[in-house]
Amino acid sequence: MKSQIITSMLALGLIGFMAIPSVAQEPETREQYEARMAWFREARFGLFIHWGPVAIKGANIGWTRGDEIKLQEYDNLYKRFNPVKFNADEWAKIAKDAGMKYLVLVTKHHDGFCLWDTKATDYNIMNSPFKRDVTKELAEACRKQGIVYCSYYSILDWWHPNYPVGRKGPGMLKPNMPKYFQYMKTQLTEQLTNYGPIGVMWFDGAWESPWTHDQAVDLYNHLRKLQPNIIINNRVDKGDGFKTTGFVGDYATPEQSIGNFNMDRPWESCITICTQWSWKPKDKMKSLKECIQTLLRTVGGDGNLLFNVGPMPTGEIEPRQVERLKEMGAWLAKYGKTVYGTRGGPFKPGKFGISTRKDKNIYVHIMAWEGDKVTLPAIPARIVASSAMTGGKVTVKQTDAGIEISLPAEDRQEIDTVIMLELDKPAMEIPAK
């Protein structure tokens, strides 16, 4: 992923967004853009997978090349990479059982190793002892189980001899950015023509100087011609989460943090279930409470959560991580209607928790009580009914000054107490506050 500096910058917030890429070859209307983004907004929860030969070392993918692991050793790990327990159907089912609606596979990270049968380089999974096209198998498995398959691709490539920036080594052998750019386009064309429909093309690594805005525009338009309905994240261009006017990219991507409330531009927080992106033995894992509340605080801000796991060198996702994801899925099986297809607000995230809304309903997710009650701002709508979806008898008092919600202490849930408020008008007509 990005450097600590870039990560910190992304965490600062999502401000000043445009909703429509302004420099695409054939600019969309607002209606066309919203239609293309509709499934993504409704999905709310996806699985991110960082995996490759580096799993053998239990080290972080890409960044440890030439640092914790010497260049020669790192670049030859693929010769020992034989994940014989990889099962694409199991991975897709894990995502489905977790309540996830899409999956993003890291097909090429900064280390340059490719998890598909690319004809552009021999540095790929087909030349490992495994000799199976992981990308193809997983894309097919996802579609069988109703999961939208998506692909991550690193723009920078510290292994490729033509990429002009080296890291932890003597530099590249034949720096030639135009030639490397063609290599990228060739590889991405392979994915978009040979692997079926791809929901999202998830880019990373655009911050280094060899990559330019003009190249981003060229690539964005190229991919949209190949698959007109594809969604492309903002890291394809130089705008990141801040400068969006004049930059291509369909949504923002805060990393390892929850983005700020934003109803204008779609966004997605990518966050790890443990601490490292790729597999690390005995890595510290988030509790169920942390996982559920991370998802809710993201959705309450009107964003998506892309939750990351790093499979083991055997090809299996660590059992304890699978169990945690199943627990999230069990919670969503009960309360998913308050997450999927909803929008954030009208009450912005706060100490009390978050709110989501759909049709004439507001779903208040209370994660912290203010004594015996929670007080929310007044709204220009009448509450006609209320219920505690997590159990108990809720009392709701609505006045011109605000809304008071109270519930007996024994009925409050440690992770999240869900209160449904039914209104006399559509909830989306209420300004967020």
N, C-alpha and C positions, 0 to 999 in steps of 0.2 A: 504494500500500500504506500501512501505518501510519507514524506519525511515528517518529523515531529513539527517542524515549522508550519508546513502546509496543513497538517492535521489541526493544529491550534487555530489557524486562520479560519478553516472551515467551521470550527466549533463556535465561532463568534456569532453566527446567525445568518439568516436568509433575508436579505434586504434588497429592495429596489428591483424586483424581478419583472420581466416581461413574460407574458404567457405564451407568446408565439415566436419561434425563431424568425429573426427579421432579415436574414440574408440567405435563406434557402433559395435554390434555383427557381422553384415555383412556390412562392409564398402561399401559405394556407389562410383561409378565413378562420376566424375564431371558432366557428361551428365545426369546421373540418378538424382543427387541432383538438378540440374537446372530444370529438367522436373517436379520434385515434387514441387519445389518452384514457378513454372511459374505463376500459378493463383494468388498467393499471391503478387508477384511483380507487376502484371498487375492491381490488384484491387485498390491499393493505399489508399483506404479510408474505414474505418470500424467503427462500433458503439460499444462502451464499456458500459456495464451496471452494476453498483454497486447497489444492492438492497437487502433488507432483513428486518426482524423485527425492526432493529434499525431506520428505516425510521419513525417509530412512534414518536421517540424522536427528529428527525431532526438532529441527531448527526453523526459524521463520523463513518463509519463501522469498526468494529474490534478494532481500536485504543482507542476508548472511553470506552471500557469494563474495569471496575474496576478503571476508572479514572473519567471522567465526569459522568459516570453512574455506580452506585454500581454493583458489580458482580451479586448479587442475582436478582436485578431488570433487568439488561441486559439479563441474561440467561433465564429469564422468559417472555421476551417481546413477544416471539413467541406464547404464550398462548392468546395474544390479537391481533395477526396479522391476519387480515381478509380483504385482498385487493380485495373487491368484484368488483371493476371496472377494474381489470386486464383483458386485451384482447390481447392475443398473436398476433393475426392478425394485430391489430393496431400497436403494437410495430414493427413488421416486415415491415409494410407499412411505418412507420415513417423513418426507415432506408432506405428503397427503395426510398422514395420521397426525401431524403437528398442526394441521389447519392452514398450511401454507398453500398459496395459489400459484406461485411461480418459483422457478429455480434458476439461479445464475451460476454457471460453471466457469471457473477460471481456466480458460483454454490455453492462454499464454500469459505468464506473469513477466516481471522485469528480467528474469533469468533466461528468457527466450525459449524455454522448452515447451513443445506443443503437444497437447493432449488429443490431437486428431491426426488423421492420415493426410497430412499436408504434402503436396508435391513440391513445395517451394524450398524445403530444407530437409535434411536427413535427421535433424535434431528433434525427433518426435517419438511418440509412444510406439509406433510401429517398428522402431529399431531398438526397442528395449526387449528384454526377455519375454515380456507380456504379449507384445505383438497384437494388441486388440485396439480398435478405435473406440476409446472411452467416450468421446464426444458423441459419436453416432449412436452408440448403445444407450447413452443417457437421454439424448434427445428423443429417441423412439420410446423409451420407457416412460418419460414424462408425459408424452402425448397419449399413451395408452391409459394413463391414470388421471387425465384431465388437468395436468400441471403444465403451465406455460413454460416452455424451455427458453432460456436466455443465455447469452454468452458474454463473458468478460474477456477483454483483449488489451494488453498493455501496449501503448504507443511506443514508449521507450523500450529498448532491448539491449541490455548491457553485454549480451553474449554475441550478438550479430556483428560480423566484421565491418559492415557498412554503416552501422549507426555511429554518429560522430562523437558520442560522449561515453567514455569508459568509466568504470567504478572499481576501486580496489585493484587496479591493475595498470599495466603500461599504456593503456589506451587502445583504440581500435586499430586494426591492421590496414583497412582500406576505407577510411571515412568517405562516405558518398551518400548524402541525405536523399537526393532525388532517386537514387537506385534503391535505397532502403524504403522510401515511400512507395515505390512500385511493388516491392516485396510485401509490404503491408496490404496494399490493395489486392494483390494476388491472393493472399491468405484469407482476407475477409470475403472476397468473392467466392472462394471455395466454400466457406461456411454458409454464406447466404444462398448459394445455388445447389449445394449438395446435401444439406442437412435439414431441409424442410423449413417451414416458417419459424422465425426467431422473434420472440416477443420484444426483447430489449437487447441492444448492443451496448454493453457496459464498458466504457473506456476508462483508462487510468494512465498516468504518466505524461500528461501533456504539459507539465510545468517546466520541463527541461527546454533549454534554448533552441535546440535544433527544430522543434515543432513550432509551426507558425499558424496564425489565424487563417491564412489563405489555404494552407493544406487542410485545415479543419473543415473549411467550407467545401472544398473539393471532395473530401472523404464523406462528409455528411450527405451531400447531394448524390454521390455515387451509391451509397448504401440505400438511400431512399428510392433510387431508381430500381435497384435490385429487388427490394421489398418495400413497397410504398407505405405499408402500415407499421413498419418497424418503429420502435421508440429508441431514441439515442440519448444517453445521459450527457450532462453538461461538460464532463471531463474530456470530451472530444475536442474542446476548444480551450482558449486561454481565459475565458471569463470566470471559471470556477463559480463560487457562490456569490460573487459581488458584482463584477462588470458583466451585465447580461445584454444590454442594448447593443445590437450589432454583432452578437456572437450566436453561433448555432448551439443546439443542445436543447432537449425537451424538458428536462427536469434537473433539480439541484440535488447534490449528494453530500450532506454533512457526514463526517466519518468519526466513529467511536464517540458520538455525542448525539443528543436529540435536538433536532432543528427547532428554531423558533416558530411560533404560530404564524402560518401564512396560508391564506385562502386563494391567493392570486396565481401562484406558480406551484405545480406539483413538486414534491421533494421526497427523498428517501434517505433515511439514516441507515448506514451500514455499520453494524455493531457485532462484536464477537461474543459467542456463548461462553468462551473462556477468556484468556488474555491475549493469546497469540492467534494470528490468522491461520497458519497451518498447524498441523498437529504437534503438540508438545507433551511428553509424558508427564502425568500428574499435574497438568496445568490447572489453575484454580478456575472452577466453574461457577457461574452465576446461580444463585438460588432460584427456586420457582417464583418467589415473590419478586425478585429483581427482574426476571424474564417477563413475567406478566405485566408488571408496572412499566417496564421499558416499552413494551408493545403499546400499552394504553396511552402513555404520555406522548408517544410518537403519533398515534392515530388522533389523539385529542388536539394535536397541533396541526392536523390535516395532512399528515405525512404517512409514508409507508415505512415499515421496518424490514430491512434485509438482514437476516440473522445468520451469522456465519458459523460453520463447523469446518474442522480440518480432519479429513479421514486419515486413518493410520496407514503405515506402509503396506499392510496386508490388503488394503482396499476396503476395509470395514470402517464404518463410523463408530467411534468409541461407544460402547454400550451405555455408559452413564449419560452421555450426551443424547443418545437416542431416547432414553427413559425421560430425560428432562423435556425433550421436544414432545413426547407423547403426553406428558402432563399438561403442557401448554395446549395441545390439541383437545384434551379432555375438557379443559376450561372453555375453550372456544366452541366446543360442541354444545355447551350449555348457553353461552352468552355471545356467540358469534354474531347474532343479529345486531348487537350494539357496536360491532367493529366493521364487518364487511359492508361495503356499499354505503357507508355513512360518511358524513363530512364533520370536520372539527367544529367545536363550539355548540351553542353561541357563547358559553362561558369559557373564556380562555384558561389554559392550564394554570393552576395555582397550587398553594399548599394543600388545599382540600383534595385535589386530584384533577380530573379532566371531565369534559363532556363531549358527546358526539350527538349527531342528529340525522334523522331521516324521516321523510314524510311529515307527519304532525307530531312526531315524538322527539323528545330530548332524553338522552341516556346520561345520567349523572353518575360518574364513577368516583366514589368517595374512598380515598386512601388514607385520609387523616381527618379526624373529627376535632372540632373546636369546642371542647367540653361536651355538652349534650346535643349539640346541633351543628349544622353547617349553614352558613348564610351566603346566598348568592345574589348578584345584582338583579334589579327589577327588569322585566322584559315587557315589550308592547304586545302581549298576547295573554289570553286567559288559560290557566291550567284547568282542564275539565276532569282529569283523572290522574291518579298516581298509584304506583305499586313498587314494592321492594322485590326486584327480580331474584335476589339472592336469599329471600326469605324474611319473614317478620312483617309487622304492621307499621308502615311509614306514616308519619304525620307531616303534611306540607301546608305551610301558611304563606299565602301570597298577599302582599300589600303593595302600595305604591312605592314603598321604600326598598322592597326586595323580596326574596324568597327564603323561608326558613325550612330546613329539612331536619327532622329528628327521627330517631329509631332507637328502640331499647338496646342497651349495651350488649345484651346476649345475642342480638341478631346482627351485629356488625361483624363484617368479615375482615380477617387480618390483611389479606391481600387487596381486596376490592369489594366494596359494597355497591351494588348496582341499583339505582333508583330510576324508574321510568316516569317521565312527565308527559302526559298527553295534552296537546294544545288545541285551541279552537282555530288554528291557522297553520300553514306550513312552517316548519321550524327554520327553513332556510331564508325566510323573510325577515328574520330577526338579526339585527346587526350584532357582530361579535363584540364582547366587552369583558 
